[in-house]
Amino acid sequence: MECLYFSASRCRSCTQMTVPYARQLQAKVEDCQHQLSGFGSLKFLPAQASNEQGFRNKAKMVISGTTGEPTIGILDADGHGVDLRNCGVIAPALRSLFPVIEHFIKELKLIPYNVPKRKGELKHVILTLSDTGAVMVRWVLRTKKHFVALRDSLPQFLEQLPRHSVVSVNFLPEHKAVLEGEEEIILTRRSTLEFGLNGVPMHLRPQGFFQTNTEIAAALYRQARQWIDDVNPESVWDLYSGVGGFALHCAGEDRTVYGIETSTEAVAAAKTSADSLGLADAHFVAQDATEFALNAGWAPDAVIVNPPRRGISAELSKWLNDSDIQHVIYSSCNATSLARDLERLGNYTPQLARVMDMFPQTDHYEVIVKLERNVA
C-alpha cells in the first residue's frame, strides 16, 4: 500500500510500508522458519495473510495542538503533534470518527495536552472497533477539569456513534510516556464492547487487551480450536488468557476449560462471555499463570499458552515439561522467545506451526505451534 505520511517522513511506524505485501509475508515465514530451524520435525502450514490496509481495530491517538486546531495522531521527536487522521492501516470506520472527535474538542473547549510545556488536559483518545460495528471511545485526561463537560455531552456524542458503543474517561495525571492511567469512569450504561468472533461472543472492558487485527484474531482462534478438537481433551487450560479467546473457542460439552489471566478487567469480561454462552464448565481466574500452574495440584489434558513477548517463565516451562500433559499449543508474538521456550520443553515435539500475520507493514507477526508429548 502507499502512505503519504510515510513518503513525507511524517510517520515511520510501519517500517515495511514500501515492501510489497506478498514479499512481507514470505519474509515473515522465512524468519520464523529460521528461528525455529532447530526443530527438524516441525512442519509449517500455509501462512494466514491479512488485509494489508484498514486492518487495525484500535487507534491510539495523541491529541495535541490547540483547542481550535487540534492534531490527532502522534508526537514528533520534539513532542509536537503530527496529524495522522487519514492513516491507512486504521479501519475506515474508526477514521470516520476523527471529525466527530475534533468537533467535540472544539465544542467543549477541551485543551490538548502540551508535552514540552507539561500543560493542558486532553492527552489521548483511544478508539476500538468491534466486528459488530460498535466502538469504544476512551478520553484520556490529565485531571477532572473537563470531566463534567464530557459527561454532560454524552447524549449528543452517542448520537454520532454506532449503536451499542461504549464511552469512558481515563485519568492520567503523571507526565510519562504511557497511554492511560489507573482510574477509569465509564459514562455509558453499557460497560463492555462486544465482539462476535466465529460466533463466539467476547467482551472487552476499557482497560482490557484485545488483538488489534480482528480478522487474524478470529483465524488464530479457529486454528487453536481445530487442533484442540482433533485431540478432544476433557480438560484445557488457557494460560495468559486475556478476555478468554482461546478458552471460549475451545469450550464445549464434556470439556472443562480454565482461563488464567492477571488482569481482573479481562477476567471479568471473559466471565461475562461464558455466562452469555451458558458455559458452566468454563472458569476464569485472576492469577499469574506460573503461580496457578505450580499450585493447582492437578494438570489438564491440554494447555494453551499465549504469553507476552518475553515468553513463558523458566518455572512454567519446567512444570510443563515434567508434567503428564499430552498436548500444548503455543501462540507467540516473538519467535525468539518461542524458540527458547520450545528448547526448554524437550519432552514435547513441535509438530505444526502457522504464521498468522497480525501486523502487516511491520516486521512483527504471530505464530501458533502445536506440540505433542514424546512417547516414552
HELIX and SHEET records of a PDB file:
HELIX    1   1 LEU A    4  SER A    7  1                                   4    
HELIX    2   2 TYR A   21  GLN A   35  1                                  15    
HELIX    3   3 PRO A   92  ARG A   95  1                                   4    
HELIX    4   4 PHE A   98  GLU A  107  1                                  10    
HELIX    5   5 PHE A  147  ASP A  152  1                                   6    
HELIX    6   6 LEU A  154  GLU A  159  1                                   6    
HELIX    7   7 THR A  214  VAL A  231  1                                  18    
HELIX    8   8 GLY A  245  CYS A  250  1                                   6    
HELIX    9   9 THR A  264  LEU A  277  1                                  14    
HELIX   10  10 ALA A  289  ASN A  295  1                                   7    
HELIX   11  11 ALA A  314  ASP A  322  1                                   9    
HELIX   12  12 ALA A  335  ARG A  344  1                                  10    
SHEET    1   A 8 LYS A  43  PHE A  44  0                                        
SHEET    2   A 8 TYR A 348  MET A 356  1                                        
SHEET    3   A 8 GLU A 366  ARG A 373 -1                                        
SHEET    4   A 8 HIS A 327  SER A 332 -1                                        
SHEET    5   A 8 ALA A 302  VAL A 305  1                                        
SHEET    6   A 8 SER A 235  LEU A 239  1                                        
SHEET    7   A 8 THR A 256  GLU A 261  1                                        
SHEET    8   A 8 ALA A 282  ALA A 286  1                                        
SHEET    1   B 7 GLY A  81  ASP A  83  0                                        
SHEET    2   B 7 PRO A  70  LEU A  75 -1                                        
SHEET    3   B 7 LYS A  58  GLY A  65 -1                                        
SHEET    4   B 7 LEU A 122  LEU A 129 -1                                        
SHEET    5   B 7 VAL A 135  LEU A 141 -1                                        
SHEET    6   B 7 VAL A 166  PHE A 171  1                                        
SHEET    7   B 7 GLU A 183  ILE A 186 -1                                        
SHEET    1   C 2 LEU A 193  LEU A 197  0                                        
SHEET    2   C 2 VAL A 200  LEU A 204 -1                                        
END                                                                             
